[in-house]
Amino acid sequence: MQDARTRCKAVRSPRGAKVTEIDWGDGHTGIYPHTILRGYCPCAGCQGHTGTISFIEPSGDIQTELDQIEPVGNYALRLVWFDGHGSGLYSYKYLRALCHCDECRPGSMKDDRGELPRM
């Protein structure tokens, strides 16, 4: 049985939004600034094949506006950005760790850009 903390119930990311919201099975609503989602893209092209995942500041022609969000089975979302980048699969466990709501990342923690384990 899937953990309610990592069971995605609904995703909201209207066209032009700068933030995506995810409702989780335990009643939590996660907040995901697009800069964070793109900066922590887990794909091999952005992060390599081994080690931890580091924040890569989106700059230049890197888009932080989402074009599509596609579910991948019962375990992940594929995010496709307006610049065509879309090879990163964001597991629900990984997304839960990226949450930037006031409960998960209060105050100055919102600016923390530490490394994350691969999930």
N, C-alpha and C positions, 0 to 999 in steps of 0.2 A: 504494500500500500504506500502511496506517495505521501510524503510529509506535507501537511497543510501549509507550512511556511513557504514551500517551493511549488505549490500548485497554483498556476496562473488562472485566474477567473475571468479577467477582462483587461484589455489594454486600450488606453486613450492617448491618441497623439494626432490631433487635428492638423490638417495641412497648414504649414507656416508656423506651427508651434515650436517653441524652444525647449520644451520639456515634455517627456512622456510619463504617463501615470499607469501603474499596474496595480490591480486589485488582486491580493493574494488570498489563498484559501483559509488563512487564519484571521481574516478580517483586516489585515494591514493594507494600507494604500501606499505603495512605493512611489517616490518622486525621482525622476531620472533626467537631469539636464542633458541635452544633446551633446554639449561639449564634453561631458564626462563619458557618455556612451561611446562617442567617436574616439576620444583620447585613450580609452581603455579597450579599443577594439581587440578582440582576442585572436584574430586571424594570424596565420603564419607570416603573411606578407608584412603585417604591422609589428608583430612581436617575435618573429622567429619561431623555431620549433621546440625550444627547450627553455627551462628556467622560469622565472616569475614573469608576470605581466606588469609592465611599467606604463605610466601615463605618458602619452606622446601628445604634446600640445598641438591641436589642430591650427594650422596656419596656411597662408597663401591660398591655393586653389582647393584646399580640403573643405568639403561641405560638412556642415553640422545640421543640415535640414534633411529630415527623413523623407524618402520617396515611398517606401513600402515597409511593412512589417509582416513577416510571414511566420506562422507557427511551424516548428519542425518537430514532428511527433508530439509526444507529451513531455518533452524535456527542454526545449529551447525555442528561441526566436531568432530568425534571420533578419537583420536590419539592412536595408538597402538605402544608401544615401543618394542625394541628387547628382553627385559626381560619378555615380555608377558603382562605387565601392560597395560590395555586398557579400564578401566571402566569410565574414565573421559570424559564427554561431554563438549566441549568448545563452548559455544554459540558464535555467531558472535559478539554480543555486548561485551561479555567478551574478545574475541580475540582483538577487536579494542582497548579496554582499556589496553591490554598487549603490544601493539605495541612499539618496541624499535628503530624505525627509528630516524634519526637526527631531524626531524620536531617534532615528538611526545615526544622524550626523548633526548634533546640535552645535550652534555657534561657530567657533573657529575651525571645528573639525570639517566643515564643508569645504575648506580650502586645502585640506590634506590630500596630497597626490602620491601616496606611498605605493609600493609594489604590492601586487596581489598574487596569491598562488593560482596555478591553473586548476580549474574545476571541471 
